[in-house]
Amino acid sequence: MPLTRIRSLAPTPVDGAGLGERLRLTAVCLVWALLAAPALALAIGSILSAALGPLAVGMVLAHGVVPATAALTRLHRRVAGALLGSPVIADYADTTGRNLVTRPMRWLTDGARWRDVAFLWFSATGGFVLALLPVALLAAPLAHLTGAVLDGGLFWWLLVLLGGPSLLVWWLITPALARARAVAEGNILGRSRVERLRHRVAEVAASRADTIDHGAEELRRIERDLHDGAQARIAAVGMSVGLAEKLLRTDPEAASRLLQEARTTSVEALEDLRSVVRGIYPPALADRGLTGGVEALALQLPLPVTVSLRVPRTLPRPVESAVYFAVSECLANTVKHAAANRAWLTGGLVEGRLVLVIGDDGRGGADPAGSGLAGVARRLAAFDGTLDVVSPAGGPTLVTLEVPCATVP
């Protein structure tokens, strides 16, 4: 049963779509109500394992209760995240490398595990009531109607008549009750405010370190390109001109050849400098914006690339540059590894985010953890951007880039 986000609590028309939504939410509420029984059992088990923690029986009980609780709350997080339209993320303390004795001690001091326990009690008490109401409001009239059809008694038909208001109340309050339950689950099971701030600080610190490393690497690349290219050629020009000055009176022809060689070398040095500048900020990007820069990039590739972008020319230059080089890396990966016949690039601004999708009809199997895509992810992370890769075996491959972006006035 696919779950869709509860988008609004405003009254909706009485139609098939509204009925289908309420029936799905009622089914979810039924599952929530049924899961109250294992939640209550695990809640009691959690308290017992904590109370008996110093004893062997408490540790044995914890090794059964805690993983079962994590599995149950994982299901609730998934459902709540689908209904709310945003993921509900757990933040358990790392227990890697801990043994059977020290692991329960770590669980005992983990705030996220205690929030799981709090949720178990909520699921078995108030959450159970919230989940049961829509089910009861719908089931009671249906049960009365079944009794009236089978028995035919006046009492049953009277209950059917009284069930009309029950169905009306069910129609009106089911979305609100389901959302209330989902919001409560998200608040209990999700990261606390302190944990969210801590996680955000860690992300910013990692992104800053990656940005500094990337900047240092770019500076080394530019220095290397200048040293091995333009600098060497300019030095050769100076030497040729100096030697030509010495030969100008004694051997004019040799001096002329040296000057011609110096002119050719100076032209090559200029091309080297232009190449370095293109690596810093491509001229096509500066002159024609992101759309024009990507189109110029696509023309240089040995496979057809369809570009369909709706991007204004007023993007911030750092974001524009980062996205351009991210697209360049993705398309280079397509050419090198995908064995594709064609590729495409679509996207634009969506609710304050620059969203681009790069796809190809190649063999798939792209690894998001590979050096190329991992580098793209690090580049975008500096701007709070994300990289999502869908690349099943056999293709197609879809790479989605998202970067928060406000246009420049």
Residue pairs with C-beta under 8 A, 6 or more apart in sequence:
1 24
1 27
3 24
3 28
3 79
3 82
3 83
4 21
4 24
4 82
5 82
5 83
5 84
5 85
6 25
6 83
6 84
6 175
6 178
6 179
6 182
7 85
9 175
9 176
9 179
11 172
12 18
12 21
14 171
18 171
21 175
22 134
22 170
22 171
22 174
22 175
25 134
25 174
25 175
25 178
26 134
26 135
26 138
26 170
26 174
28 79
28 83
28 178
29 130
29 131
29 132
29 133
29 134
29 135
29 174
29 177
29 178
29 181
30 131
30 135
31 79
32 123
32 127
32 128
32 130
32 131
32 181
33 128
33 131
33 132
33 135
35 72
35 75
35 76
35 123
36 123
36 124
36 127
36 128
36 131
37 124
38 68
38 72
39 72
39 119
39 120
39 121
39 123
39 124
40 120
40 123
40 124
42 65
42 68
42 69
42 72
42 120
43 117
43 120
43 121
43 124
45 61
45 64
45 65
46 65
46 66
46 69
46 116
46 117
46 120
47 117
48 58
48 61
49 58
49 59
49 61
49 62
49 65
49 66
49 104
50 58
50 62
50 108
51 58
52 58
52 61
53 59
53 62
53 104
53 105
53 108
58 104
59 100
59 101
59 104
62 104
62 107
63 100
63 103
63 104
66 104
66 107
66 113
69 113
69 116
69 117
69 120
70 90
70 92
70 116
72 120
73 90
73 116
73 119
73 189
74 90
76 119
76 123
76 185
76 189
77 87
77 88
77 89
77 90
77 185
77 189
77 190
78 88
79 182
79 185
80 88
80 182
80 185
80 186
80 189
81 87
81 88
81 186
83 178
83 179
83 182
84 179
84 182
84 183
84 186
86 186
88 185
88 186
88 189
88 190
89 190
89 191
90 112
90 189
90 190
90 191
91 112
91 191
91 192
91 195
91 199
92 110
92 112
92 113
93 106
93 107
93 109
93 110
93 112
93 113
95 103
95 106
95 107
98 106
107 113
111 192
111 195
112 191
112 195
115 188
115 189
115 192
116 189
118 188
119 185
119 188
119 189
122 184
122 188
126 184
127 181
127 184
127 185
130 177
130 180
130 181
130 184
131 177
131 181
133 173
133 177
134 170
134 173
134 174
134 177
134 178
137 166
137 167
137 169
137 170
137 173
137 174
138 167
138 170
140 163
140 166
141 160
141 163
141 164
141 166
141 167
144 156
144 159
144 160
144 162
144 163
145 160
145 163
147 153
147 156
147 159
148 156
148 157
148 159
148 160
191 199
203 381
206 381
207 378
207 381
207 382
207 384
208 382
210 378
210 381
210 382
211 382
214 378
214 379
214 382
218 280
221 279
222 276
222 279
222 280
225 272
225 275
225 276
225 279
226 272
226 273
226 276
229 269
229 272
229 275
229 276
230 269
230 270
230 272
230 273
230 276
233 265
233 266
233 268
233 269
233 272
234 266
234 269
236 262
236 265
237 262
237 265
237 266
237 269
240 258
240 259
240 261
240 262
240 265
241 258
241 259
241 262
243 255
243 258
244 254
244 255
244 256
244 258
244 259
244 262
245 255
247 254
247 255
247 258
248 255
277 283
281 317
281 321
282 293
282 296
282 297
282 324
284 292
284 293
284 296
284 297
285 292
285 293
285 320
285 321
285 324
288 295
288 296
289 311
289 312
289 313
289 315
289 320
290 309
290 311
290 315
290 320
290 323
290 324
291 307
291 309
291 311
293 320
293 324
294 307
294 309
294 324
294 327
294 345
295 307
297 324
297 327
297 328
297 331
298 305
298 307
298 331
298 345
301 331
301 335
301 343
302 335
303 334
303 335
303 340
303 341
303 342
303 343
304 341
304 342
304 343
305 331
305 342
305 343
305 344
305 345
306 342
306 343
306 344
306 345
307 344
307 345
308 344
308 345
308 346
308 347
309 345
309 346
309 347
309 348
309 356
310 347
310 348
310 349
311 347
311 348
311 349
311 354
312 349
312 407
314 407
314 408
314 409
315 354
315 405
315 407
315 408
316 405
316 406
316 408
318 383
319 354
319 383
319 403
319 405
322 379
322 380
322 382
322 383
322 385
322 403
323 354
323 356
323 380
323 401
323 403
325 379
326 376
326 379
326 380
326 387
326 401
327 345
327 356
327 358
327 401
329 372
329 373
329 375
329 376
330 358
330 372
330 373
330 376
330 399
330 401
331 343
331 345
331 358
332 372
333 366
333 372
333 373
334 340
334 343
334 358
334 360
334 362
334 397
337 362
337 366
338 360
338 362
338 363
338 364
338 366
338 395
338 397
339 362
339 363
340 360
340 361
340 362
340 363
340 395
340 397
341 361
341 362
342 360
342 361
343 358
343 359
343 360
343 361
344 358
344 359
344 360
345 356
345 357
345 358
345 359
346 356
346 357
346 359
347 354
347 355
347 356
347 357
347 401
348 354
348 355
349 355
349 405
349 407
352 404
352 405
352 406
353 402
353 403
353 404
353 405
354 401
354 402
354 403
354 404
354 405
355 400
355 401
355 402
356 400
356 401
357 398
357 399
357 400
357 401
358 398
358 399
358 400
358 401
359 396
359 397
359 398
359 399
360 395
360 396
360 397
361 395
361 396
362 395
362 396
362 397
363 393
363 394
363 395
364 391
364 392
364 393
364 394
364 395
364 396
364 397
365 391
365 392
365 393
366 373
366 389
366 391
366 397
366 399
367 373
368 374
368 377
368 387
368 389
373 387
373 389
373 399
376 387
376 401
377 386
377 387
380 386
380 387
380 401
380 402
380 403
383 403
383 404
384 403
384 404
385 401
385 402
385 403
385 404
386 401
386 402
387 399
387 400
387 401
388 399
388 400
388 402
389 397
389 398
389 399
389 400
390 397
390 398
390 399
390 400
391 397
391 398
391 399
